[in-house]
Amino acid sequence: MAQDPRAPHYSPDGHWWWDGMAWRPVAPTSPPSGGLSTGAIIALIAGVAIVVLITVSVLSFLAFKSIDASLRPNITPPANAIPCDRLQLTQVHYHAALQILVGGTPISIPTDLGRTDSCSYWLHMHTGEEGIIHVEAPSARTYRLGDFFQVWSMWAGKKELIDASHVSTISLRSDQKLLVYVDSGEGPQPYSGDPGAIVLKNREVITLEITPPTADPPPGFDWPPGF
């Protein structure tokens, strides 16, 4: 049966169609979309989120280190400065104790002294062990009280002095005097030399007393169990 010429149909080349009254151009169709699938979009978003998270973490770490450095200003170490490392090569480990009194009142010493986020000085203190100096070093060289105050200075970022006129950041007034006692197991003995030259020995107790008044005898030191 012949096709009704009034019925809608397409031209043989497909570019025209008959609407029953006239030929009209066929509207071009859009090519298939080249966009990403839903799964690909989700993967891309997840990847970007991971990159952002890593970047933020790195920047936060660098900011923390910068703040830590700003809180501990740099002091140029002397040529014979006590090193700060991971203590991997520790061969000797012993303890001495330090007491500081001003007018008969004990002065606290930071118990994290000599330890940072990245290393520990060979002379340092541990949290919860008030006044105890840990000597942890790769060799049994002579370590003195002045070395400990040098570490204190490097750790604190400010001068911590030890001599006849200074103890840490305390400068003695003209009416004050520094009395020094060393107890090597026989009770506190007066020491009249340079306090910075006192050799640190195992279970030795060093008392720095800024007077007056004078605590006579100076207070004893109670070693915790295990020392």
N, CA, C and O of each residue as an XYZ file, in Angstrom:
908
protein
N       0.863     -1.190      0.000
C       0.000      0.000      0.000
C       0.893      1.232      0.000
O       1.864      1.314      0.752
N       0.551      2.177     -0.847
C       1.349      3.406     -0.927
C       1.156      4.235      0.332
O       0.080      4.272      0.929
N       2.260      4.909      0.716
C       2.212      5.743      1.924
C       1.374      6.988      1.665
O       1.495      7.632      0.623
N       0.536      7.308      2.619
C      -0.265      8.528      2.514
C       0.688      9.707      2.508
O       1.418      9.888      3.482
N       0.719     10.515      1.464
C       1.674     11.648      1.389
C       1.453     12.669      2.485
O       2.316     13.511      2.733
N       0.320     12.606      3.134
C       0.068     13.573      4.210
C       0.603     13.086      5.553
O       0.653     13.852      6.515
N       1.009     11.793      5.624
C       1.493     11.245      6.896
C       2.909     11.751      7.186
O       3.733     11.844      6.276
N       3.185     12.071      8.421
C       4.561     12.529      8.766
C       5.576     11.432      8.491
O       5.351     10.270      8.828
N       6.719     11.811      7.865
C       7.800     10.864      7.630
C       9.085     11.644      7.374
O       9.048     12.854      7.151
N      10.236     10.941      7.405
C      11.556     11.552      7.213
C      12.011     11.385      5.788
O      11.614     10.457      5.084
N      12.867     12.321      5.377
C      13.472     12.212      4.063
C      14.503     11.093      4.097
O      14.974     10.706      5.166
N      14.861     10.561      2.892
C      15.851      9.453      2.862
C      17.173      9.816      3.533
O      17.819      8.947      4.118
N      17.593     11.091      3.460
C      18.883     11.446      4.102
C      18.732     11.736      5.583
O      19.736     11.959      6.259
N      17.514     11.742      6.115
C      17.281     11.936      7.540
C      17.379     13.360      8.017
O      17.254     13.601      9.218
N      17.601     14.330      7.127
C      17.759     15.713      7.545
C      16.445     16.489      7.529
O      16.375     17.605      8.044
N      15.439     15.921      6.958
C      14.144     16.609      6.861
C      13.041     15.638      7.261
O      13.162     14.417      7.157
N      11.958     16.255      7.725
C      10.791     15.432      7.998
C       9.538     16.163      7.550
O       9.441     17.387      7.642
N       8.553     15.360      7.048
C       7.289     15.887      6.493
C       6.246     15.864      7.583
O       5.918     14.808      8.124
N       5.711     17.067      7.911
C       4.726     17.140      8.986
C       3.299     17.030      8.479
O       2.346     17.277      9.218
N       3.156     16.654      7.196
C       1.842     16.507      6.571
C       1.493     17.686      5.700
O       0.568     17.633      4.890
N       2.260     18.771      5.882
C       1.974     19.959      5.082
C       3.232     20.530      4.447
O       3.173     21.101      3.358
N       4.393     20.378      5.132
C       5.628     20.954      4.612
C       6.808     20.182      5.185
O       6.717     19.551      6.238
N       7.964     20.256      4.427
C       9.223     19.677      4.918
C       9.871     20.636      5.917
O       9.979     21.841      5.693
N      10.285     20.049      7.005
C      10.927     20.863      8.042
C      12.270     20.222      8.447
O      12.395     18.999      8.496
N      13.263     21.071      8.733
C      14.581     20.505      9.097
C      14.497     19.757     10.429
O      13.800     20.145     11.367
N      15.240     18.680     10.446
C      15.331     17.902     11.702
C      16.284     18.625     12.648
O      17.409     18.951     12.271
N      15.836     18.873     13.871
C      16.697     19.564     14.862
C      17.914     18.691     15.177
O      17.766     17.501     15.454
N      19.124     19.280     15.137
C      20.342     18.475     15.429
C      20.302     17.957     16.869
O      19.878     18.651     17.793
N      20.749     16.740     17.018
C      20.802     16.152     18.358
C      22.162     16.415     18.982
O      23.179     16.444     18.290
N      22.171     16.606     20.295
C      23.434     16.859     21.014
C      24.256     15.589     21.072
O      23.706     14.510     21.292
N      25.559     15.691     20.879
C      26.404     14.491     20.969
C      26.383     13.953     22.398
O      26.108     14.695     23.341
N      26.670     12.683     22.551
C      26.684     12.095     23.910
C      27.584     12.889     24.849
O      28.673     13.320     24.468
N      27.125     13.071     26.054
C      27.881     13.863     27.043
C      29.194     13.183     27.389
O      29.253     11.970     27.595
N      30.259     14.001     27.450
C      31.574     13.483     27.834
C      31.865     13.727     29.291
O      33.016     13.575     29.700
N      30.864     14.106     30.124
C      31.066     14.402     31.537
C      31.415     13.168     32.353
O      31.320     12.036     31.879
N      31.830     13.421     33.612
C      32.223     12.349     34.512
C      31.000     11.644     35.081
O      29.941     12.241     35.277
N      31.181     10.375     35.334
C      30.112      9.624     35.983
C      30.021     10.036     37.444
O      30.915     10.706     37.961
N      28.948      9.638     38.107
C      28.774      9.967     39.529
C      29.909      9.399     40.372
O      30.412     10.066     41.277
N      30.309      8.166     40.073
C      31.408      7.548     40.824
C      32.699      8.302     40.649
O      33.451      8.483     41.607
N      32.975      8.756     39.409
C      34.209      9.502     39.161
C      34.201     10.833     39.886
O      35.229     11.273     40.400
N      33.031     11.480     39.929
C      32.927     12.762     40.625
C      33.179     12.577     42.112
O      33.887     13.374     42.727
N      32.602     11.525     42.697
C      32.804     11.258     44.124
C      34.273     10.988     44.416
O      34.811     11.475     45.410
N      34.932     10.203     43.540
C      36.356      9.904     43.719
C      37.199     11.172     43.642
O      38.143     11.350     44.411
N      36.843     12.060     42.694
C      37.579     13.311     42.556
C      37.438     14.175     43.802
O      38.418     14.745     44.281
N      36.204     14.273     44.332
C      35.970     15.072     45.542
C      36.750     14.482     46.718
O      37.344     15.219     47.505
N      36.746     13.154     46.834
C      37.481     12.511     47.926
C      38.974     12.783     47.810
O      39.638     13.039     48.815
N      39.505     12.730     46.598
C      40.924     12.993     46.395
C      41.299     14.413     46.775
O      42.318     14.644     47.426
N      40.458     15.375     46.361
C      40.710     16.774     46.713
C      40.662     16.959     48.223
O      41.484     17.684     48.784
N      39.694     16.303     48.896
C      39.575     16.418     50.351
C      40.820     15.881     51.046
O      41.289     16.464     52.023
N      41.363     14.757     50.537
C      42.583     14.188     51.135
C      43.759     15.137     50.978
O      44.532     15.335     51.916
N      43.898     15.728     49.789
C      44.993     16.676     49.549
C      44.870     17.876     50.481
O      45.862     18.333     51.049
N      43.644     18.387     50.636
C      43.429     19.529     51.529
C      43.766     19.151     52.967
O      44.395     19.932     53.682
N      43.352     17.960     53.396
C      43.618     17.512     54.764
C      45.116     17.397     55.021
O      45.607     17.836     56.061
N      45.839     16.811     54.077
C      47.296     16.686     54.228
C      47.947     18.056     54.280
O      48.833     18.298     55.100
N      47.507     18.955     53.405
C      48.081     20.304     53.380
C      47.852     21.017     54.698
O      48.766     21.636     55.243
N      46.619     20.930     55.218
C      46.304     21.578     56.501
C      47.145     20.982     57.616
O      47.633     21.712     58.479
N      47.325     19.655     57.612
C      48.112     18.997     58.663
C      49.557     19.465     58.627
O      50.150     19.745     59.669
N      50.125     19.549     57.425
C      51.517     19.993     57.291
C      51.669     21.438     57.753
O      52.604     21.768     58.482
N      50.750     22.291     57.329
C      50.817     23.691     57.730
C      50.639     23.849     59.231
O      51.289     24.693     59.848
N      49.752     23.032     59.831
C      49.554     23.095     61.281
C      50.813     22.677     62.018
O      51.184     23.289     63.019
N      51.480     21.621     61.519
C      52.725     21.164     62.154
C      53.795     22.244     62.074
O      54.482     22.525     63.057
N      53.931     22.850     60.888
C      54.939     23.901     60.730
C      54.620     25.097     61.613
O      55.524     25.715     62.177
N      53.334     25.427     61.736
C      52.943     26.544     62.589
C      53.264     26.245     64.041
O      53.735     27.119     64.769
N      53.005     24.982     64.478
C      53.311     24.588     65.863
C      54.802     24.696     66.124
O      55.217     25.212     67.162
N      55.624     24.206     65.175
C      57.066     24.277     65.367
C      57.531     25.720     65.414
O      58.443     26.060     66.168
N      56.895     26.583     64.598
C      57.266     27.986     64.598
C      56.931     28.633     65.934
O      57.722     29.408     66.472
N      55.733     28.306     66.478
C      55.337     28.857     67.772
C      56.274     28.365     68.862
O      56.689     29.133     69.730
N      56.612     27.051     68.811
C      57.511     26.487     69.817
C      58.866     27.183     69.766
O      59.466     27.478     70.800
N      59.346     27.446     68.526
C      60.629     28.132     68.389
C      60.549     29.559     68.911
O      61.501     30.065     69.505
N      59.398     30.211     68.686
C      59.260     31.584     69.166
C      59.206     31.650     70.683
O      59.628     32.636     71.287
N      58.675     30.576     71.304
C      58.614     30.548     72.760
C      59.970     30.238     73.376
O      60.207     30.538     74.546
N      60.865     29.635     72.591
C      62.202     29.316     73.059
C      63.204     30.008     72.130
O      63.759     29.360     71.243
N      63.444     31.300     72.314
C      64.332     32.044     71.426
C      65.712     31.398     71.368
O      66.174     30.794     72.336
N      66.355     31.538     70.216
C      67.670     30.931     70.034
C      68.738     31.687     70.793
O      68.757     32.918     70.814
N      69.638     30.921     71.424
C      70.827     31.472     72.054
C      72.010     30.753     71.437
O      72.017     29.525     71.360
N      72.999     31.492     71.001
C      74.152     30.874     70.367
C      74.887     29.995     71.365
O      75.353     30.490     72.391
N      75.001     28.685     71.083
C      75.657     27.800     72.040
C      77.169     28.000     72.024
O      77.744     28.279     70.971
N      77.819     27.860     73.179
C      79.279     27.937     73.211
C      79.889     26.726     72.520
O      79.195     25.760     72.205
N      81.200     26.791     72.289
C      81.879     25.723     71.552
C      81.768     24.384     72.268
O      81.708     23.343     71.614
N      81.739     24.390     73.600
C      81.683     23.142     74.370
C      80.280     22.839     74.868
O      80.112     22.200     75.907
N      79.276     23.292     74.136
C      77.884     23.138     74.591
C      77.506     21.668     74.713
O      77.943     20.829     73.926
N      76.678     21.373     75.724
C      76.147     20.026     75.887
C      75.174     19.748     74.741
O      74.265     20.546     74.511
N      75.340     18.636     74.013
C      74.469     18.360     72.867
C      73.046     17.997     73.281
O      72.770     17.624     74.421
N      72.161     18.125     72.298
C      70.771     17.693     72.444
C      70.495     16.707     71.316
O      70.556     17.076     70.143
N      70.191     15.449     71.660
C      69.936     14.436     70.650
C      68.897     13.441     71.166
O      68.213     13.707     72.154
N      68.782     12.304     70.501
C      67.791     11.287     70.871
C      68.297     10.335     71.947
O      67.592      9.404     72.336
N      69.518     10.565     72.430
C      70.135      9.741     73.476
C      70.282      8.285     73.049
O      70.216      7.378     73.878
N      70.485      8.063     71.719
C      70.632      6.693     71.246
C      71.944      6.066     71.716
O      72.034      4.845     71.846
N      72.962      6.891     71.971
C      74.286      6.364     72.296
C      74.605      6.466     73.784
O      75.776      6.507     74.164
N      73.580      6.509     74.624
C      73.794      6.651     76.061
C      74.596      5.472     76.617
O      74.213      4.313     76.458
N      75.701      5.788     77.263
C      76.535      4.789     77.913
C      76.553      4.964     79.430
O      76.728      3.993     80.166
N      76.373      6.202     79.899
C      76.349      6.469     81.334
C      75.011      7.111     81.690
O      74.468      7.909     80.926
N      74.500      6.757     82.839
C      73.219      7.309     83.293
C      73.229      7.327     84.818
O      73.171      6.284     85.468
N      73.302      8.517     85.365
C      73.241      8.650     86.821
C      72.503      9.939     87.156
O      72.081     10.668     86.258
N      72.346     10.219     88.440
C      71.488     11.326     88.852
C      72.141     12.145     89.967
O      72.788     11.612     90.868
N      71.947     13.447     89.867
C      72.311     14.372     90.948
C      71.062     15.193     91.249
O      70.112     15.200     90.465
N      71.066     15.881     92.382
C      69.891     16.668     92.769
C      70.299     18.115     93.028
O      71.395     18.385     93.519
N      69.405     19.036     92.691
C      69.654     20.458     92.873
C      68.491     21.075     93.641
O      67.325     20.875     93.299
N      68.833     21.835     94.695
C      67.838     22.592     95.458
C      68.218     24.068     95.419
O      69.387     24.415     95.589
N      67.241     24.930     95.199
C      67.453     26.379     95.213
C      66.501     26.969     96.244
O      65.290     26.759     96.180
N      67.069     27.716     97.205
C      66.254     28.356     98.240
C      66.507     29.860     98.209
O      67.647     30.309     98.092
N      65.449     30.613     98.313
C      65.548     32.074     98.425
C      64.852     32.485     99.714
O      63.638     32.340     99.851
N      65.640     33.002    100.662
C      65.067     33.383    101.947
C      64.451     32.216    102.680
O      63.486     32.392    103.424
N      64.990     31.024    102.484
C      64.477     29.837    103.143
C      63.349     29.146    102.403
O      62.904     28.081    102.833
N      62.870     29.715    101.303
C      61.767     29.137    100.532
C      62.286     28.432     99.282
O      63.003     29.047     98.492
N      61.944     27.161     99.082
C      62.396     26.452     97.875
C      61.825     27.082     96.610
O      60.666     27.494     96.571
N      62.657     27.147     95.582
C      62.248     27.657     94.275
C      62.118     26.476     93.316
O      63.024     25.649     93.213
N      60.997     26.402     92.622
C      60.772     25.291     91.691
C      61.674     25.402     90.468
O      61.931     26.493     89.958
N      62.142     24.259     90.017
C      62.912     24.150     88.781
C      62.039     23.389     87.790
O      61.477     22.356     88.154
N      61.905     23.858     86.552
C      61.033     23.158     85.593
C      61.417     21.686     85.453
O      62.576     21.368     85.186
N      60.458     20.799     85.632
C      60.770     19.377     85.593
C      60.885     18.820     84.174
O      61.259     17.661     83.999
N      60.569     19.632     83.156
C      60.808     19.193     81.779
C      62.040     19.875     81.200
O      62.254     19.873     79.987
N      62.844     20.455     82.079
C      64.026     21.204     81.657
C      64.973     20.290     80.882
O      65.264     19.170     81.303
N      65.445     20.791     79.745
C      66.421     20.044     78.953
C      65.822     19.078     77.963
O      66.553     18.337     77.305
N      64.493     19.067     77.840
C      63.838     18.171     76.883
C      62.923     18.973     75.971
O      62.153     19.810     76.442
N      63.003     18.722     74.668
C      62.147     19.390     73.689
C      61.373     18.325     72.918
O      61.491     17.132     73.201
N      60.582     18.766     71.943
C      59.817     17.819     71.137
C      60.725     16.941     70.274
O      60.335     15.837     69.893
N      61.916     17.417     69.967
C      62.770     16.702     69.020
C      63.996     16.051     69.651
O      64.608     15.190     69.019
N      64.380     16.425     70.870
C      65.601     15.869     71.440
C      65.657     16.109     72.943
O      64.840     16.837     73.507
N      66.647     15.474     73.578
C      66.914     15.679     75.002
C      68.395     16.000     75.173
O      69.255     15.346     74.583
N      68.681     17.008     75.983
C      70.076     17.305     76.298
C      70.639     16.197     77.186
O      69.895     15.487     77.863
N      71.953     16.063     77.172
C      72.589     15.033     77.992
C      72.359     15.282     79.479
O      72.423     14.350     80.280
N      72.095     16.522     79.851
C      71.711     16.874     81.216
C      70.281     17.398     81.144
O      70.018     18.392     80.468
N      69.359     16.737     81.834
C      67.965     17.153     81.744
C      67.207     16.674     82.979
O      67.758     15.989     83.840
N      65.937     17.049     83.045
C      65.061     16.620     84.130
C      63.830     15.935     83.550
O      63.495     16.114     82.380
N      63.166     15.151     84.388
C      61.958     14.436     83.976
C      60.758     14.935     84.766
O      60.874     15.297     85.937
N      59.610     14.948     84.111
C      58.375     15.364     84.752
C      58.086     14.508     85.981
O      58.187     13.282     85.939
N      57.727     15.173     87.068
C      57.391     14.461     88.291
C      58.579     14.115     89.160
O      58.413     13.471     90.196
N      59.784     14.530     88.763
C      60.987     14.245     89.542
C      61.645     15.570     89.911
O      62.679     15.946     89.359
N      61.029     16.255     90.843
C      61.449     17.600     91.238
C      62.915     17.624     91.661
O      63.315     16.912     92.581
N      63.713     18.449     90.982
C      65.096     18.695     91.377
C      66.106     17.661     90.933
O      67.298     17.848     91.176
N      65.691     16.575     90.293
C      66.620     15.507     89.929
C      67.190     15.759     88.528
O      66.452     15.864     87.548
N      68.517     15.853     88.462
C      69.211     16.035     87.192
C      69.602     14.665     86.652
O      70.313     13.909     87.315
N      69.138     14.349     85.450
C      69.540     13.106     84.789
C      70.773     13.383     83.941
O      70.767     14.283     83.100
N      71.808     12.625     84.159
C      73.001     12.683     83.319
C      72.956     11.450     82.431
O      73.242     10.340     82.880
N      72.597     11.648     81.173
C      72.512     10.553     80.206
C      73.366     10.939     79.011
O      72.990     11.810     78.226
N      74.516     10.291     78.874
C      75.496     10.727     77.882
C      76.228      9.522     77.293
O      76.216      8.436     77.872
N      76.868      9.725     76.134
C      77.610      8.624     75.501
C      78.996      8.401     76.088
O      79.661      7.427     75.735
N      79.447      9.285     76.981
C      80.782      9.125     77.562
C      80.779      9.635     78.989
O      79.948     10.458     79.371
N      81.713      9.137     79.764
C      81.793      9.492     81.180
C      82.697     10.705     81.389
O      83.534     10.700     82.292
N      82.543     11.716     80.588
C      83.301     12.950     80.788
C      82.804     13.634     82.057
O      81.783     13.242     82.622
N      83.518     14.639     82.492
C      83.124     15.374     83.706
C      82.037     16.380     83.369
O      82.201     17.208     82.472
N      80.933     16.304     84.087
C      79.836     17.256     83.911
C      79.710     18.079     85.189
O      79.747     17.538     86.294
N      79.564     19.360     85.030
C      79.552     20.280     86.160
C      78.207     21.002     86.260
O      77.398     20.984     85.331
N      77.996     21.629     87.398
C      76.748     22.370     87.599
C      76.612     23.478     86.559
O      75.507     23.776     86.108
N      77.736     24.088     86.178
C      77.695     25.119     85.146
C      77.188     24.584     83.818
O      76.529     25.307     83.071
N      77.491     23.303     83.509
C      76.974     22.690     82.290
C      75.447     22.588     82.342
O      74.759     22.812     81.346
N      74.940     22.249     83.518
C      73.483     22.158     83.666
C      72.831     23.522     83.456
O      71.796     23.608     82.795
N      73.409     24.578     83.997
C      72.840     25.907     83.809
C      72.983     26.360     82.353
O      72.159     27.129     81.858
N      74.016     25.891     81.677
C      74.153     26.181     80.245
C      73.006     25.532     79.479
O      72.408     26.157     78.603
N      72.698     24.267     79.812
C      71.562     23.589     79.184
C      70.265     24.332     79.502
O      69.413     24.503     78.630
N      70.121     24.768     80.737
C      68.937     25.513     81.145
C      68.772     26.755     80.269
O      67.663     27.079     79.846
N      69.870     27.441     80.002
C      69.825     28.639     79.165
C      69.389     28.294     77.740
O      68.530     28.966     77.168
N      69.989     27.239     77.169
C      69.650     26.855     75.805
C      68.185     26.422     75.716
O      67.493     26.755     74.755
N      67.725     25.688     76.707
C      66.351     25.192     76.708
C      65.339     26.317     76.904
O      64.301     26.343     76.242
N      65.640     27.250     77.817
C      64.704     28.326     78.135
C      64.775     29.482     77.147
O      63.839     30.276     77.054
N      65.870     29.583     76.412
C      66.007     30.685     75.476
C      66.386     31.997     76.139
O      66.206     33.059     75.543
N      66.906     31.948     77.358
C      67.372     33.143     78.061
C      68.483     32.734     79.015
O      68.590     31.563     79.379
N      69.293     33.670     79.414
C      70.450     33.360     80.241
C      70.037     32.918     81.639
O      69.323     33.625     82.351
N      70.499     31.746     82.007
C      70.320     31.209     83.353
C      71.723     31.100     83.961
O      72.484     30.195     83.620
N      72.053     32.021     84.855
C      73.433     32.158     85.325
C      73.652     31.441     86.647
O      72.716     31.210     87.412
N      74.905     31.096     86.898
C      75.279     30.536     88.187
C      76.670     31.053     88.552
O      77.669     30.670     87.943
N      76.715     31.921     89.548
C      77.970     32.430     90.094
C      77.650     33.024     91.465
O      76.540     32.858     91.971
N      78.601     33.703     92.053
C      78.406     34.215     93.409
C      77.311     35.270     93.487
O      76.798     35.548     94.571
N      76.948     35.863     92.348
C      75.961     36.945     92.350
C      74.670     36.607     91.624
O      73.739     37.413     91.608
N      74.603     35.415     91.020
C      73.421     35.050     90.234
C      73.087     33.583     90.425
O      73.970     32.729     90.512
N      71.799     33.312     90.486
C      71.293     31.945     90.459
C      70.106     31.933     89.506
O      69.072     32.538     89.789
N      70.254     31.250     88.384
C      69.220     31.251     87.351
C      69.008     32.698     86.879
O      69.959     33.332     86.423
N      67.808     33.221     86.975
C      67.542     34.608     86.562
C      67.515     35.548     87.767
O      67.123     36.708     87.636
N      67.927     35.061     88.932
C      67.912     35.870     90.159
C      69.256     36.557     90.335
O      70.297     35.900     90.348
N      69.235     37.850     90.468
C      70.444     38.618     90.776
C      70.412     38.982     92.252
O      69.446     39.576     92.733
N      71.472     38.625     92.967
C      71.495     38.885     94.405
C      71.630     40.378     94.683
O      72.384     41.080     94.009
N      70.897     40.852     95.678
C      71.032     42.236     96.115
C      72.298     42.379     96.957
O      72.936     41.391     97.322
N      72.642     43.613     97.252
C      73.858     43.872     98.025
C      73.773     43.309     99.438
O      74.798     43.031    100.061
N      72.553     43.141     99.946
C      72.391     42.618    101.305
C      72.178     41.110    101.317
O      71.881     40.534    102.364
N      72.328     40.466    100.160
C      72.145     39.019    100.081
C      73.474     38.315     99.815
O      74.431     38.918     99.329
N      73.507     37.041    100.140
C      74.700     36.246     99.943
C      74.290     34.841     99.503
O      73.250     34.326     99.913
N      75.119     34.239     98.667
C      74.846     32.883     98.208
C      75.661     31.888     99.029
O      76.890     31.951     99.060
N      74.965     30.978     99.686
C      75.607     29.879    100.405
C      75.407     28.609     99.600
O      74.309     28.342     99.110
N      76.470     27.826     99.463
C      76.423     26.615     98.651
C      76.801     25.423     99.524
O      77.772     25.468    100.279
N      76.007     24.350     99.405
C      76.273     23.114    100.140
C      76.284     21.952     99.161
O      75.497     21.908     98.215
N      77.194     21.010     99.406
C      77.271     19.801     98.588
C      77.200     18.598     99.517
O      77.988     18.476    100.456
N      76.258     17.723     99.248
C      76.091     16.510    100.057
C      76.370     15.306     99.163
O      75.578     14.975     98.281
N      77.501     14.660     99.403
C      77.882     13.478     98.630
C      77.617     12.191     99.393
O      78.176     11.142     99.075
N      76.761     12.279    100.400
C      76.412     11.110    101.187
C      76.814     11.220    102.632
O      76.510     10.338    103.435
N      77.496     12.293    102.975
C      77.965     12.497    104.347
C      77.330     13.721    104.993
O      77.852     14.264    105.967
N      76.206     14.146    104.444
C      75.559     15.348    104.949
C      76.028     16.569    104.173
O      77.089     16.531    103.551
N      75.256     17.652    104.197
C      75.611     18.870    103.450
C      76.883     19.517    103.975
O      76.997     19.819    105.163
N      77.839     19.725    103.073
C      79.104     20.354    103.429
C      79.199     21.712    102.731
O      78.903     21.803    101.540
N      79.610     22.787    103.454
C      79.746     24.098    102.817
C      80.759     24.053    101.674
O      81.784     23.375    101.748
N      80.443     24.784    100.635
C      81.318     24.858     99.457
C      81.597     26.323     99.191
O      80.670     27.121     99.054
N      82.872     26.682     99.117
C      83.241     28.096     98.993
C      83.781     28.463     97.617
O      84.081     29.632     97.373
N      83.910     27.515     96.732
C      84.453     27.817     95.407
C      83.392     28.293     94.427
O      82.285     28.664     94.817
N      83.747     28.276     93.154
C      82.827     28.657     92.085
C      81.719     27.606     92.004
O      82.012     26.441     91.734
N      80.459     27.978     92.230
C      79.392     26.959     92.211
C      79.252     26.283     90.859
O      78.859     25.118     90.783
N      79.570     27.004     89.790
C      79.462     26.406     88.462
C      80.466     25.302     88.228
O      80.305     24.508     87.301
N      81.510     25.232     89.057
C      82.555     24.224     88.888
C      82.262     22.933     89.635
O      83.033     21.979     89.528
N      81.171     22.875     90.387
C      80.852     21.664     91.143
C      80.610     20.509     90.177
O      79.796     20.613     89.259
N      81.334     19.396     90.398
C      81.192     18.225     89.542
C      79.927     17.459     89.933
O      79.699     17.190     91.113
N      79.119     17.116     88.954
C      77.899     16.351     89.199
C      78.247     14.886     89.406
O      78.875     14.266     88.548
N      77.836     14.329     90.551
C      78.116     12.934     90.880
C      76.817     12.225     91.232
O      75.809     12.855     91.552
N      76.866     10.903     91.164
C      75.667     10.104     91.421
C      75.158     10.319     92.842
O      75.917     10.209     93.805
N      73.866     10.626     92.964
C      73.154     10.837     94.234
C      73.743     11.989     95.052
O      73.576     12.040     96.270
N      74.410     12.882     94.400
C      74.910     14.090     95.064
C      73.783     15.114     95.141
O      72.990     15.246     94.209
N      73.719     15.837     96.254
C      72.700     16.875     96.433
C      73.403     18.223     96.562
O      74.227     18.425     97.453
N      73.066     19.135     95.664
C      73.645     20.485     95.671
C      72.553     21.451     96.102
O      71.461     21.459     95.532
N      72.849     22.268     97.109
C      71.887     23.250     97.602
C      72.454     24.647     97.394
O      73.551     24.958     97.857
N      71.699     25.480     96.696
C      72.044     26.888     96.492
C      71.072     27.712     97.333
O      69.866     27.708     97.087
N      71.610     28.415     98.324
C      70.751     29.109     99.283
C      71.063     30.609     99.269
O      72.155     31.035     99.644
N      70.090     31.389     98.834
C      70.232     32.847     98.841
C      69.728     33.356    100.184
O      68.558     33.186    100.525
N      70.619     33.980    100.939
C      70.302     34.435    102.299
C      70.362     35.951    102.374
O      70.883     36.589    101.459
N      69.828     36.558    103.468
C      69.170     35.949    104.621
C      67.694     35.639    104.339
O      67.183     36.072    103.306
N      66.991     34.914    105.208
C      67.565     34.207    106.358
C      68.281     32.947    105.914
O      68.194     32.546    104.753
N      68.974     32.340    106.827
C      69.750     31.141    106.528
C      69.050     29.909    107.072
O      68.633     29.880    108.229
N      68.925     28.898    106.234
C      68.381     27.611    106.669
C      69.567     26.755    107.102
O      70.302     26.228    106.266
N      69.743     26.623    108.393
C      70.909     25.912    108.916
C      70.464     24.784    109.839
O      69.957     25.050    110.929
N      70.641     23.549    109.435
C      71.247     23.096    108.177
C      70.256     23.208    107.033
O      69.055     23.337    107.268
N      70.741     23.159    105.790
C      69.818     23.208    104.644
C      68.933     21.971    104.629
O      69.309     20.948    105.200
N      67.790     22.033    104.004
C      66.882     20.875    103.986
C      67.504     19.682    103.268
O      68.254     19.827    102.303
N      67.167     18.507    103.770
C      67.627     17.300    103.102
C      66.833     17.050    101.837
O      65.841     17.726    101.563
N      67.288     16.059    101.062
C      66.604     15.728     99.813
C      66.164     14.272     99.880
O      66.968     13.381    100.153
N      64.885     14.042     99.629
C      64.339     12.692     99.667
C      64.369     12.088     98.260
O      63.603     12.472     97.377
N      65.279     11.131     98.088
C      65.358     10.457     96.793
C      64.185      9.494     96.637
O      63.908      8.706     97.541
N      63.496      9.549     95.503
C      62.386      8.595     95.283
C      62.931      7.180     95.135
O      64.120      7.008     94.869
N      62.100      6.177     95.300
C      62.536      4.791     95.082
C      63.062      4.612     93.657
O      62.506      5.167     92.710
N      64.116      3.849     93.516
C      64.677      3.580     92.203
C      65.858      4.447     91.847
O      66.465      4.253     90.794
N      66.205      5.404     92.699
C      67.347      6.277     92.423
C      68.482      5.965     93.387
O      69.539      6.593     93.320
